Amino acid sequence: MQGTRSTSSVNSRRTFLKGAGAALIGAAAGLPAATSAAAGGTRTVTDAIIIGAGFAGVTAARELKDAGLNSVILEARGRIGGRTWSSTFAGAPIEFGGEAIDPKQPHVWAEAARYQIATTSGGSLDSFVMPQGNGFVILPPAQASAQLSTLFTPFFNGAASLFPNAFNPYAGAGSALTTADQWSMRTRLNQLGYSPADEAWINGTTAGLSGGSSTRGAYTMLAQSWVLAGNSYGGYVSINTYGLQGGTVALLNAMLADSQATLKLNSPVLAVIRNGATVSVFTSTGQEYVAPRVIVAVPVNLWKTIAFAPLLPSAYLTVSLAGIGVPKSKKIFMRISGGAAGSFIAHPPEGFPISTTVPHTQLPDGTRIVFCFSTDSSVSGTSVSQMQSLMQQLSPGVQVLATTAQNWGSDPYSLGGWSCRQPGMLTGPYSTIQQPQGRIAFAGSDIANGWSGYIDGAVESGKTAAQQALAM
C-alpha cells in the first residue's frame, strides 16, 4: 500500500538520481540535469518553499502565514500526511502511520484544541500475550502490566538525570549523557543482566523500536521518551491512548487550510540550489520554484536523494545514509475473529517476525481489527496465510480473515518508518543537522528536540524551522 504517485514522476526521479549521484557525495556534476529538466517548465516565485506536506511542513507553512508570508508546499505523494496516513480497512478508519497524541505532548495537543478536533480512545482489553519458554502465555492485563513495570523501571534507572529537561536534551546532563548515548538498547539490557525469561518480556520493545535488533537503536532514544512521559511505566504506556476524530488527516486539513499555502502534490524534489539571496527548488515535473527561504520537511533518510548546491556539511549526508527512520518497517492491519486471548495486546520477544500487536476496532459483525509492526523482510503483511500462522501462536484459535499493510521501508518517499536514533547520534551530529544552512532550514519528527518519532515532534520541529526561516 503506497502513496498515490505517477509512474512517470517516480521514473524521472530515479533517472535524475543516477545522474546526480556524484553531487550527492561530494561534487555538483549532476545538478545541470535538474536545471535542464526545468527549462521546459514554469518558474514560480514565492515567499517560502516547503518540501514535504507532513505535520512538520504543514505546521511550518501555518506559522509562516501567521507571520505574513505565503508558502508553496511541494509534496512528492498524491496525498498529504507524510508518515501519517488516514485510510480505511474493512469499513473502519485506520492510520497506516503515526496516530496517537497525548496531553503530555503539548504541541500536537494544543493543535487539536485550536482546531477543535476531538480525541478518541480504544475499547476494552481482555488479556496480554507474553513470552513463556518457547511459546506464549495469556495473562490478565493487570498481572502482565505489573510485571512489565517491574522489569522496565530499572532499565530506565538514571534516565531523569540524563534528561533534566527532556524537551531540551542538551540541557544539563553533560558527560553522563555523552557516555549513555554510546549505548545501544542491547548494551543496556546486558548491563542489567536480566534472566532470559525476564528479558524476553521487554526485548521485543527494544528491538521493535530499534528496527529488528536491540543493537541498532540508541538507549537514549527510549530513555528520553520515558522521561517525557513522566518517568514511569504507567506514563509511558499511556501515550498511545488517544487518537483524533476523523483521523490525523482531519487535523492536517485544518492546519493546511489555515496556512493558505499553495499545495503541489505529485511533485518530487530533485535539487535545491542556493543562489545568493534566493534558493531554487527543481522538481521532477519540470518546475522551478524560487524563494528567499526553503524548509526541507522530509524524513532524514530522504535527504540523500536530493542534490544540494552548495553541498551541505558532511554531517547531513552521514546521518541520512545511516538513517533515523527505521528501515524495513511495516505497519500491518488484520481483521480477525475468535482466539483464546480475546481482545489482547501481545509483546513477542526479539526475533519473532512481528512485534507489538494491539487491538484497534470492534466491528459490527463481531470481528475485530488489530494491528502490529514488523521489520522482518520475510513478512509482507499482505499474506493472510502468513499472518494466520503468526497470530495463531499468540492467540490459539484465532482466524485471520483479511490483511492490509504499509511498507514504509520500501516507500520511496520515506525510506523508513518511525524514528529511532542510533548510538552516538544525539550527542554527535544531531544538533548540527537541526541547524539551517544558509537559506535552507530543516524540519521533521526525526530531528525534534522533544518527542522525536511522534506527531508532537513533527509539530515542534515545524515551528522551530519556521522561526529559523523568518530570521533569514
C-alpha positions in Angstrom: 0.0 0.0 0.0 1.9 3.0 -1.3 1.0 6.7 -1.5 -0.5 7.7 -4.8 2.1 8.9 -7.3 2.5 8.8 -11.1 4.9 6.2 -12.7 6.5 8.9 -14.8 7.2 11.1 -11.7 9.0 8.2 -9.9 10.9 7.2 -13.0 12.2 10.7 -13.7 13.3 11.0 -10.1 15.3 7.7 -10.4 16.8 8.9 -13.7 17.9 12.1 -12.1 19.4 10.4 -9.0 21.5 8.2 -11.2 22.9 11.2 -13.0 23.3 13.2 -9.8 25.0 10.6 -7.7 28.3 12.4 -7.7 26.6 15.6 -6.5 25.1 13.7 -3.5 28.5 12.6 -2.3 30.8 15.5 -3.0 30.5 17.0 -6.5 27.9 19.1 -8.2 28.2 17.5 -11.6 24.7 16.1 -11.5 22.9 19.4 -10.9 22.6 20.5 -14.5 20.2 17.6 -15.0 17.7 19.3 -12.7 18.0 22.8 -14.3 17.7 21.4 -17.8 14.6 19.4 -16.7 13.0 22.6 -15.5 13.9 24.6 -18.7 10.6 23.5 -20.4 8.5 24.0 -17.3 7.4 27.0 -15.3 9.2 29.2 -12.8 7.2 30.3 -9.7 8.4 32.9 -7.2 7.0 32.9 -3.7 7.9 33.9 -0.1 8.8 30.4 1.1 9.1 26.9 -0.3 8.3 23.9 2.0 9.4 20.4 0.8 7.0 17.9 2.3 3.3 18.1 3.4 3.5 16.1 6.6 2.9 17.6 10.0 6.2 19.4 10.1 5.8 21.0 6.7 2.2 22.0 7.2 3.0 23.4 10.7 5.8 25.5 9.2 3.5 26.8 6.5 0.9 27.8 9.0 3.5 29.6 11.2 4.9 31.5 8.2 1.4 32.6 7.2 0.8 33.9 10.7 3.9 36.0 10.2 2.6 37.3 6.8 4.4 35.0 4.4 3.0 32.9 1.6 4.3 29.4 1.0 4.3 26.8 -1.7 4.3 23.2 -0.3 5.9 20.6 -2.6 4.7 17.1 -1.8 6.0 14.0 -3.7 3.0 11.9 -3.0 -0.6 12.3 -4.2 -1.7 12.9 -0.6 -0.7 15.0 2.4 0.5 13.5 5.7 3.9 12.0 5.1 4.4 9.2 7.6 0.9 9.7 8.9 -1.8 8.3 6.6 -5.5 8.2 7.3 -7.3 5.4 5.4 -9.9 2.7 5.8 -9.9 -1.1 6.2 -12.8 -3.4 6.5 -15.1 -0.4 6.5 -13.3 1.2 9.5 -10.9 4.2 9.7 -7.3 3.3 10.3 -3.9 5.0 10.4 -1.1 3.5 8.3 1.4 5.7 10.1 1.6 7.7 13.3 -1.8 8.2 15.1 -1.5 8.7 18.8 -1.5 12.0 20.7 -1.4 12.7 24.4 -1.7 15.7 26.9 1.9 15.1 27.7 2.7 16.1 24.1 2.0 19.8 24.3 2.4 20.8 20.7 0.0 18.5 19.0 -2.4 18.5 21.9 -2.6 22.3 21.5 -3.2 22.0 17.8 -6.1 19.6 18.3 -7.6 22.0 20.8 -7.0 25.0 18.5 -8.9 23.4 15.6 -11.5 21.7 17.9 -10.6 18.2 16.7 -12.0 15.8 19.3 -9.9 12.8 20.6 -10.9 9.2 20.6 -9.7 6.3 22.7 -9.6 2.5 22.4 -12.0 -0.1 23.7 -11.9 -2.9 26.2 -8.9 -5.2 26.7 -9.2 -8.9 27.8 -5.6 -10.0 28.1 -1.9 -9.6 27.5 0.0 -12.3 25.5 3.6 -12.6 26.8 6.6 -14.9 26.0 6.9 -18.0 28.1 9.5 -20.7 27.2 9.4 -21.4 23.5 5.8 -20.1 23.3 3.4 -17.6 24.8 1.1 -17.3 27.9 -2.2 -15.4 28.1 -2.4 -13.3 31.3 -4.8 -10.8 32.8 -3.8 -7.2 31.9 -3.2 -6.1 35.5 -0.9 -9.0 36.2 1.2 -8.5 33.0 1.3 -4.7 33.4 2.6 -5.1 37.0 5.4 -7.4 35.8 6.3 -5.2 32.8 6.6 -2.2 35.2 8.9 -4.2 37.5 11.1 -5.1 34.5 11.1 -1.8 32.6 11.7 0.5 35.6 15.3 -0.5 36.3 16.0 -0.3 32.6 15.4 3.5 32.9 17.1 4.0 36.3 19.0 7.3 36.0 17.2 8.4 32.8 15.8 11.5 34.6 19.3 12.7 35.4 20.3 12.3 31.8 17.4 14.5 30.7 16.8 17.1 33.4 14.8 19.0 30.8 13.6 16.3 28.4 12.3 18.9 25.9 15.9 20.2 25.6 18.1 17.1 25.6 21.3 19.3 25.7 20.4 20.9 29.0 22.4 19.9 32.0 23.4 16.3 31.5 27.0 16.8 30.2 29.4 13.9 30.1 26.9 11.4 31.5 24.6 11.9 28.5 27.6 11.6 26.1 28.5 8.3 27.7 25.0 6.9 27.8 24.4 8.0 24.2 27.0 5.5 23.1 24.9 2.7 24.4 22.6 0.7 22.2 19.4 -0.8 23.7 21.3 -4.1 23.8 24.1 -2.5 25.8 21.6 -1.5 28.5 19.9 -4.9 28.5 23.3 -6.6 29.0 24.3 -4.2 31.8 21.2 -5.3 33.8 21.7 -9.0 33.3 18.1 -10.0 33.2 17.3 -13.7 33.2 16.4 -14.9 29.7 12.8 -15.3 30.7 12.6 -11.7 32.0 14.5 -10.2 29.1 12.1 -11.8 26.6 9.3 -9.7 28.1 11.0 -6.4 27.2 13.5 -7.0 24.4 10.6 -7.2 21.8 10.0 -3.5 22.6 13.7 -2.5 22.4 14.2 -4.5 19.2 11.0 -3.3 17.6 11.7 0.3 18.2 15.3 -0.1 17.1 14.4 -1.8 13.8 14.5 -5.5 14.5 17.6 -5.7 16.6 18.3 -4.1 20.0 21.8 -3.3 18.8 20.6 -0.7 16.3 18.7 1.8 18.5 20.2 4.2 20.9 19.3 3.7 24.6 18.9 7.5 24.9 16.1 7.4 22.3 13.8 5.3 24.5 15.1 6.9 27.7 14.2 10.4 26.6 10.6 9.3 25.7 10.4 7.6 29.1 11.3 10.8 30.9 9.0 12.9 28.7 6.1 10.5 29.6 6.6 11.2 33.3 9.5 8.8 34.2 7.2 5.9 34.9 5.8 2.8 33.2 2.3 4.0 33.5 3.1 7.3 31.9 5.0 5.7 29.1 2.2 3.2 28.1 -0.5 5.9 28.3 0.9 8.0 25.5 -0.7 5.7 22.9 -4.2 6.1 24.3 -5.7 8.9 22.2 -6.4 9.3 18.5 -8.0 12.1 16.5 -11.7 12.2 15.5 -11.6 11.9 11.7 -8.0 10.8 11.7 -4.7 12.6 11.6 -5.8 14.0 8.2 -8.6 16.0 9.9 -6.1 18.0 11.9 -3.7 18.3 8.9 -6.5 19.6 6.7 -7.5 22.2 9.3 -3.9 23.4 9.6 -3.3 23.4 5.9 -6.4 25.5 5.3 -5.2 27.9 8.0 -1.8 28.2 6.3 -3.4 29.3 3.0 -0.4 27.6 1.3 -0.3 26.6 -2.3 -0.1 22.8 -2.3 1.6 21.0 -5.2 1.0 17.2 -5.0 2.9 14.7 -7.1 5.9 17.0 -7.1 9.1 15.1 -6.0 12.1 17.4 -5.5 15.3 16.7 -7.3 17.6 19.6 -6.3 17.8 22.6 -4.0 20.3 25.3 -5.2 21.3 28.4 -3.3 21.8 31.5 -5.4 22.8 34.2 -3.0 19.6 35.8 -1.7 17.3 33.2 -3.2 17.0 29.4 -3.4 15.8 27.5 -6.4 14.0 24.2 -6.0 13.6 21.9 -9.0 11.0 19.1 -9.3 10.8 16.0 -11.4 7.7 17.6 -13.1 10.0 20.1 -14.7 9.1 23.1 -12.5 11.4 25.6 -10.7 10.3 27.3 -7.6 12.2 30.3 -6.2 12.1 31.9 -2.8 14.4 33.6 -0.2 13.8 30.7 2.2 13.3 27.0 2.0 12.2 24.4 4.6 13.1 20.8 4.0 10.5 18.9 5.9 11.0 15.3 4.6 12.4 12.4 6.6 16.1 12.5 7.2 16.5 9.2 5.3 15.4 11.1 2.2 18.0 13.9 2.4 20.5 11.8 0.5 18.1 11.6 -2.5 18.1 15.4 -3.0 21.0 17.2 -4.7 22.0 20.3 -2.7 24.3 23.0 -4.1 26.4 24.2 -2.5 26.8 20.9 -0.7 25.6 20.5 2.8 28.2 19.8 5.5 29.1 16.2 5.7 27.0 15.5 8.9 23.8 15.8 6.9 24.7 13.1 4.4 26.3 10.9 7.1 23.2 10.8 9.2 20.9 10.4 6.1 23.0 7.5 4.9 23.0 5.9 8.4 19.2 6.6 8.8 17.0 7.7 11.6 13.7 6.3 10.2 13.7 2.5 10.9 14.4 0.5 7.7 12.2 -2.4 6.6 9.4 -1.1 8.8 5.8 -2.1 8.2 2.5 -1.5 9.9 0.1 -4.3 9.4 -3.7 -4.4 9.9 -5.7 -7.6 10.2 -9.4 -8.4 10.5 -9.7 -11.3 12.9 -12.3 -13.5 14.7 -12.1 -15.8 17.7 -9.0 -16.7 19.5 -8.3 -17.7 23.1 -6.8 -14.3 24.1 -9.9 -12.3 23.1 -9.0 -8.6 22.7 -5.3 -8.7 23.5 -2.0 -6.8 23.5 0.9 -9.0 22.6 4.6 -8.4 23.3 6.5 -11.0 21.3 10.2 -11.3 22.0 13.1 -10.1 19.9 13.5 -12.3 16.9 9.8 -13.0 16.4 8.7 -12.0 12.9 6.2 -9.4 14.2 6.5 -7.1 17.2 3.8 -5.4 19.4 0.3 -6.4 18.5 -2.6 -4.1 19.5 -6.4 -4.2 19.3 -7.9 -1.5 17.2 -11.7 -1.7 16.4 -14.6 -4.0 17.2 -16.7 -4.3 14.0 -20.5 -4.7 13.9 -20.3 -8.3 12.7 -18.3 -9.3 15.8 -14.9 -9.5 14.1 -12.1 -7.2 15.2 -9.3 -5.2 13.6 -5.9 -5.4 15.2 -2.5 -4.1 14.0 1.1 -5.0 14.5 4.5 -4.0 13.3 7.3 -5.8 11.6 10.8 -5.2 10.4 11.3 -8.7 9.2 12.0 -8.9 5.4 10.2 -12.2 5.1 6.9 -10.7 6.4 4.9 -9.0 3.7 1.9 -8.1 5.9 -0.4 -8.9 3.0 -0.5 -12.7 3.1 -3.5 -13.9 5.1 -1.9 -17.4 5.5 1.4 -16.0 6.8 -0.4 -13.7 9.3 -2.7 -16.6 10.3 0.4 -18.7 11.2 1.9 -16.0 13.3 -1.3 -14.9 15.0 -2.2 -18.5 15.8 0.9 -18.7 18.0 -0.3 -15.6 20.0 -3.9 -16.5 20.3 -4.8 -20.2 19.6 -8.0 -20.5 17.6 -7.8 -17.0 16.1 -8.8 -16.7 12.4 -7.2 -14.0 10.2 -9.8 -13.0 7.6 -8.1 -10.2 5.7 -4.9 -8.0 5.9 -3.5 -4.8 4.6 -0.1 -3.2 5.2 2.1 -0.2 4.6 5.7 -0.9 4.0 7.4 2.3 5.0 10.9 1.0 4.4 10.2 0.4 0.7 8.2 3.6 0.2 10.5 5.9 -2.0 9.3 9.0 -0.2 10.1 7.8 3.3 12.7 5.1 3.0 11.9 4.1 6.6 9.3 4.3 9.3 9.2 5.5 12.8 12.2 7.5 14.1 15.0 5.8 16.2 18.3 7.5 16.6 21.4 5.3 16.6 24.1 5.2 19.3 26.2 8.4 19.3 23.8 10.5 17.2 22.2 12.7 19.8 25.5 13.9 21.3 27.2 13.7 17.9 25.8 15.2 14.7 22.2 15.6 15.8 22.5 19.2 17.0 24.3 20.1 13.7 21.6 18.7 11.4 18.9 20.7 13.3 20.5 24.0 12.1 19.8 25.9 8.9 22.3 26.1 6.1 22.2 29.5 4.5 18.6 30.0 3.5 17.6 26.4 4.0 16.1 25.1 7.2 15.2 21.5 8.2 12.2 20.1 9.9 10.7 16.8 10.9 10.0 14.5 13.7 13.3 12.8 13.1 15.1 15.9 14.3 12.8 17.2 17.1 14.2 18.1 20.4 11.4 16.6 22.4 9.0 13.9 21.1 11.2 12.7 18.2 9.3 9.9 16.4 5.9 11.2 17.3 3.5 13.7 15.7 4.3 16.1 18.5 7.9 16.2 17.5 7.0 17.0 13.9 4.8 19.9 15.0 7.6 21.2 17.4 10.2 20.9 14.6 7.9 22.7 12.1 7.6 25.6 14.5 11.3 25.8 15.1 12.1 25.7 11.3 9.6 28.5 10.7 11.3 30.7 13.2 14.7 29.9 11.6 13.2 30.7 8.2 11.8 34.0 9.4 15.3 35.0 10.6 16.7 34.6 7.1 
